[in-house]
Amino acid sequence: MTRNALHDDELPIDGDVVASLIHRERPEWEDLRLSPVGGGTDNVLFRLGDALLVRLPRTPGSVASLRKERTWLPRLAPSLPLRVPEPVHTGSPHDEYPLEWSVYRWIEGAPPAPDTVSDWARFGADLAGFASALHRTDLMGAERADELSWYRGGSLRETEQWMGPNFDDARPLVDADLDVDRLERWWRDALALPDSSAAQVWLHGDLRPGNLLAHSGRLHAVIDFGALSVGAPDAEHAAVWDYPLPACLAYWDALDLDEPTWLRARAWAIAVAISGIAYYCNTYPEFVAECRARLGAILAFGDR
């Protein structure tokens, strides 16, 4: 496998498996160089030649995400100001890998970081521009149902059903300078706010650094629309705490977010990070570090 399993029902995936799938379905590609390029919590990724990317779900539950992308990305892309994944092949299940898989056009770039982003305020404004364009895009008949009803587009109050134990689980796993009690208080304060009155919109669902690509110093592409859904926009804004303060402030200013929306977004950021630490503490240290950094940024930002 490309890394230790992240989920109990994860399938074994390596280069030999991918090469076999390519040989079966697209033999014209089998002489292209195949190399692993990592992956996230739901998929394993391989670069194929210079122009293609192979994406394979880690678990059966992630297959629906690829189907969503194949259905909706070609319809959404014309309305968006940044590059998004372009599906070029739908892979079928086989004995060596019993799930659907996908091939996309390769997009140049690297995750946003100090050495890939030249102006964080401009980055924050560009990210806000993408979110705004996505949220303005016509729903084209889509509704918040089935695979388009991911939890982050719902009411923050629904997190109360599963977040209590996560705070207790995360406390012994974080550094002493992370004030989990304060974070939990902010999350609970946000639960008391009324739900958003905003209209339901398209949501990317997970605008964390691993799902963005910078190129030539600027935000260039948004990838991995596996969490694509229809719902309230509060949780969409939660990712801004993954970026430096100038990006966070520029994003806030560009969208002119009101205080209740900002507080609900902060509570979503806390909930996702705390639950990520509790779930991946023994399997995905890079993601846990990202969650810890997000919580540290939230605390540093404070109540301003």
CORNOR-V30546 format. One record per residue. SS is DSSP state (A for helix, B for strand, O for the rest). OMEGA is omega in whole degrees, 0 to 359 (* if undefined). D_LAST is the distance of its C-alpha to the last C-alpha in Angstrom with 1 decimal. Layout:
ss=SS omega=OMEGA d_last=D_LAST
ss=SS omega=OMEGA d_last=D_LAST
//
This chain:
ss=O omega=182 d_last=44.8
ss=O omega=176 d_last=42.1
ss=O omega=176 d_last=40.0
ss=O omega=181 d_last=40.1
ss=O omega=178 d_last=39.8
ss=O omega=185 d_last=36.4
ss=O omega=182 d_last=37.9
ss=O omega=183 d_last=41.0
ss=O omega=182 d_last=42.6
ss=O omega=180 d_last=41.9
ss=O omega=175 d_last=44.8
ss=O omega=182 d_last=46.2
ss=O omega=174 d_last=45.4
ss=O omega=183 d_last=46.7
ss=A omega=180 d_last=48.2
ss=A omega=178 d_last=51.6
ss=A omega=182 d_last=50.4
ss=A omega=179 d_last=48.7
ss=A omega=179 d_last=51.8
ss=A omega=179 d_last=54.0
ss=A omega=179 d_last=52.0
ss=A omega=180 d_last=52.1
ss=A omega=182 d_last=55.8
ss=A omega=193 d_last=56.5
ss=A omega=180 d_last=54.5
ss=O omega=183 d_last=54.1
ss=A omega=178 d_last=56.8
ss=A omega=180 d_last=56.4
ss=A omega=192 d_last=53.1
ss=O omega=176 d_last=54.5
ss=O omega=178 d_last=55.3
ss=O omega=180 d_last=51.7
ss=O omega=181 d_last=49.9
ss=B omega=181 d_last=47.7
ss=B omega=178 d_last=44.8
ss=B omega=178 d_last=42.0
ss=B omega=175 d_last=38.5
ss=B omega=183 d_last=36.6
ss=B omega=179 d_last=34.9
ss=O omega=182 d_last=32.1
ss=O omega=185 d_last=32.2
ss=O omega=187 d_last=34.5
ss=B omega=171 d_last=36.7
ss=B omega=188 d_last=38.7
ss=B omega=174 d_last=39.1
ss=B omega=173 d_last=42.0
ss=B omega=181 d_last=42.6
ss=B omega=185 d_last=46.0
ss=O omega=181 d_last=47.4
ss=O omega=193 d_last=45.3
ss=O omega=187 d_last=44.4
ss=B omega=177 d_last=43.8
ss=B omega=177 d_last=41.4
ss=B omega=183 d_last=42.7
ss=B omega=183 d_last=40.4
ss=B omega=178 d_last=41.7
ss=B omega=177 d_last=40.0
ss=O omega=186 d_last=39.9
ss=O omega=177 d_last=40.7
ss=A omega=183 d_last=42.6
ss=A omega=181 d_last=39.4
ss=A omega=182 d_last=37.8
ss=A omega=182 d_last=40.7
ss=A omega=180 d_last=39.4
ss=A omega=178 d_last=36.4
ss=A omega=179 d_last=38.8
ss=A omega=177 d_last=40.7
ss=A omega=181 d_last=37.6
ss=A omega=181 d_last=37.0
ss=A omega=181 d_last=40.6
ss=A omega=194 d_last=40.6
ss=A omega=184 d_last=37.4
ss=A omega=177 d_last=36.4
ss=A omega=180 d_last=39.4
ss=A omega=182 d_last=38.4
ss=A omega=189 d_last=34.7
ss=A omega=182 d_last=35.1
ss=A omega=183 d_last=36.5
ss=A omega=189 d_last=33.3
ss=O omega=185 d_last=30.9
ss=O omega=181 d_last=30.0
ss=O omega=178 d_last=30.1
ss=B omega=176 d_last=32.9
ss=O omega=182 d_last=33.1
ss=O omega=178 d_last=35.8
ss=O omega=180 d_last=39.3
ss=B omega=179 d_last=41.7
ss=B omega=179 d_last=45.2
ss=B omega=174 d_last=47.0
ss=B omega=181 d_last=46.9
ss=B omega=181 d_last=48.3
ss=O omega=175 d_last=50.5
ss=O omega=175 d_last=50.9
ss=B omega=182 d_last=53.6
ss=O omega=184 d_last=55.1
ss=O omega=177 d_last=53.1
ss=B omega=193 d_last=49.8
ss=O omega=181 d_last=50.0
ss=O omega=170 d_last=46.9
ss=O omega=178 d_last=46.1
ss=B omega=185 d_last=44.3
ss=B omega=171 d_last=43.3
ss=B omega=182 d_last=43.7
ss=B omega=168 d_last=41.3
ss=B omega=175 d_last=41.4
ss=O omega=177 d_last=39.8
ss=O omega=179 d_last=36.7
ss=O omega=177 d_last=36.2
ss=O omega=179 d_last=32.9
ss=B omega=180 d_last=30.8
ss=O omega=180 d_last=27.4
ss=O omega=182 d_last=24.5
ss=O omega=181 d_last=24.2
ss=O omega=181 d_last=24.0
ss=O omega=179 d_last=27.8
ss=O omega=180 d_last=27.7
ss=B omega=183 d_last=24.8
ss=O omega=183 d_last=25.2
ss=O omega=186 d_last=22.0
ss=A omega=177 d_last=18.9
ss=A omega=177 d_last=17.3
ss=A omega=177 d_last=20.6
ss=A omega=180 d_last=20.6
ss=A omega=178 d_last=17.4
ss=A omega=178 d_last=18.9
ss=A omega=178 d_last=22.2
ss=A omega=176 d_last=20.8
ss=A omega=178 d_last=19.2
ss=A omega=177 d_last=22.7
ss=A omega=181 d_last=24.5
ss=A omega=181 d_last=22.5
ss=A omega=180 d_last=23.0
ss=A omega=179 d_last=26.7
ss=A omega=183 d_last=27.2
ss=A omega=178 d_last=25.7
ss=A omega=185 d_last=28.0
ss=O omega=181 d_last=31.1
ss=O omega=181 d_last=33.7
ss=O omega=175 d_last=34.2
ss=O omega=178 d_last=37.9
ss=O omega=180 d_last=38.9
ss=O omega=179 d_last=36.6
ss=O omega=176 d_last=35.3
ss=O omega=182 d_last=33.0
ss=O omega=175 d_last=36.0
ss=A omega=186 d_last=37.5
ss=A omega=178 d_last=36.1
ss=A omega=181 d_last=33.6
ss=O omega=181 d_last=31.9
ss=O omega=191 d_last=29.7
ss=A omega=184 d_last=27.6
ss=A omega=175 d_last=24.2
ss=A omega=182 d_last=25.1
ss=O omega=181 d_last=25.7
ss=O omega=175 d_last=24.0
ss=A omega=183 d_last=21.2
ss=A omega=179 d_last=23.4
ss=A omega=179 d_last=26.1
ss=A omega=181 d_last=24.3
ss=A omega=182 d_last=25.1
ss=A omega=185 d_last=28.7
ss=A omega=186 d_last=28.2
ss=A omega=183 d_last=24.9
ss=A omega=178 d_last=26.0
ss=A omega=181 d_last=28.5
ss=A omega=176 d_last=26.3
ss=A omega=180 d_last=23.9
ss=A omega=180 d_last=27.0
ss=A omega=185 d_last=28.5
ss=A omega=186 d_last=25.5
ss=A omega=181 d_last=25.0
ss=O omega=185 d_last=28.1
ss=O omega=185 d_last=27.4
ss=O omega=180 d_last=24.0
ss=O omega=183 d_last=23.5
ss=O omega=182 d_last=23.0
ss=O omega=175 d_last=19.6
ss=O omega=184 d_last=18.2
ss=O omega=183 d_last=17.2
ss=A omega=178 d_last=18.7
ss=A omega=179 d_last=18.7
ss=A omega=178 d_last=15.0
ss=A omega=179 d_last=14.9
ss=A omega=179 d_last=17.7
ss=A omega=178 d_last=16.1
ss=A omega=179 d_last=13.1
ss=A omega=181 d_last=15.9
ss=A omega=177 d_last=18.1
ss=A omega=180 d_last=15.6
ss=A omega=177 d_last=15.3
ss=A omega=182 d_last=19.1
ss=O omega=179 d_last=19.4
ss=O omega=174 d_last=18.0
ss=O omega=177 d_last=20.7
ss=O omega=178 d_last=21.5
ss=O omega=175 d_last=20.8
ss=O omega=181 d_last=23.3
ss=O omega=177 d_last=23.3
ss=O omega=177 d_last=26.7
ss=O omega=185 d_last=27.5
ss=B omega=170 d_last=27.4
ss=B omega=178 d_last=28.4
ss=B omega=169 d_last=26.0
ss=O omega=173 d_last=26.4
ss=O omega=185 d_last=24.8
ss=O omega=184 d_last=23.9
ss=O omega=178 d_last=22.3
ss=O omega=184 d_last=22.0
ss=A omega=181 d_last=23.3
ss=A omega=180 d_last=26.8
ss=A omega=176 d_last=27.2
ss=B omega=177 d_last=26.4
ss=B omega=173 d_last=28.7
ss=B omega=179 d_last=28.1
ss=B omega=182 d_last=31.1
ss=O omega=174 d_last=31.8
ss=B omega=184 d_last=28.2
ss=B omega=173 d_last=26.7
ss=B omega=189 d_last=25.9
ss=B omega=186 d_last=29.4
ss=B omega=172 d_last=29.8
ss=B omega=186 d_last=28.4
ss=O omega=178 d_last=30.7
ss=O omega=177 d_last=31.4
ss=O omega=179 d_last=31.2
ss=O omega=179 d_last=32.5
ss=O omega=180 d_last=29.6
ss=O omega=182 d_last=30.3
ss=B omega=174 d_last=30.0
ss=B omega=180 d_last=29.6
ss=B omega=179 d_last=27.0
ss=O omega=189 d_last=23.6
ss=O omega=187 d_last=21.0
ss=A omega=186 d_last=18.0
ss=A omega=178 d_last=19.0
ss=A omega=184 d_last=19.7
ss=A omega=186 d_last=16.1
ss=A omega=186 d_last=15.6
ss=A omega=186 d_last=17.1
ss=A omega=179 d_last=14.5
ss=A omega=174 d_last=13.2
ss=A omega=186 d_last=16.7
ss=O omega=181 d_last=16.2
ss=O omega=185 d_last=14.8
ss=A omega=179 d_last=11.5
ss=A omega=178 d_last=13.3
ss=A omega=180 d_last=14.8
ss=A omega=182 d_last=11.7
ss=A omega=179 d_last=10.2
ss=A omega=178 d_last=13.9
ss=A omega=180 d_last=14.5
ss=A omega=182 d_last=11.7
ss=A omega=183 d_last=13.1
ss=A omega=181 d_last=16.6
ss=A omega=180 d_last=16.6
ss=O omega=182 d_last=14.6
ss=O omega=176 d_last=13.3
ss=O omega=186 d_last=12.7
ss=A omega=179 d_last=10.2
ss=A omega=178 d_last=13.0
ss=A omega=179 d_last=13.9
ss=A omega=181 d_last=10.6
ss=A omega=176 d_last=10.8
ss=A omega=177 d_last=14.4
ss=A omega=178 d_last=14.1
ss=A omega=179 d_last=11.9
ss=A omega=175 d_last=14.7
ss=A omega=179 d_last=17.3
ss=A omega=178 d_last=16.1
ss=A omega=183 d_last=16.4
ss=A omega=182 d_last=19.7
ss=A omega=181 d_last=21.2
ss=A omega=179 d_last=20.4
ss=A omega=180 d_last=21.7
ss=A omega=178 d_last=24.7
ss=A omega=177 d_last=25.4
ss=A omega=182 d_last=25.6
ss=A omega=186 d_last=27.9
ss=A omega=188 d_last=30.1
ss=A omega=188 d_last=30.5
ss=O omega=183 d_last=30.5
ss=O omega=188 d_last=34.2
ss=O omega=188 d_last=34.7
ss=O omega=186 d_last=32.0
ss=A omega=180 d_last=30.4
ss=A omega=180 d_last=28.7
ss=A omega=177 d_last=26.8
ss=A omega=177 d_last=25.9
ss=A omega=177 d_last=24.5
ss=A omega=179 d_last=22.4
ss=A omega=178 d_last=21.1
ss=A omega=179 d_last=20.3
ss=A omega=178 d_last=18.5
ss=A omega=180 d_last=16.3
ss=A omega=177 d_last=15.5
ss=A omega=179 d_last=14.9
ss=A omega=178 d_last=12.4
ss=A omega=179 d_last=10.5
ss=A omega=180 d_last=10.6
ss=A omega=180 d_last=9.8
ss=A omega=176 d_last=6.6
ss=O omega=185 d_last=5.7
ss=O omega=184 d_last=3.8
ss=O omega=* d_last=0.0
//
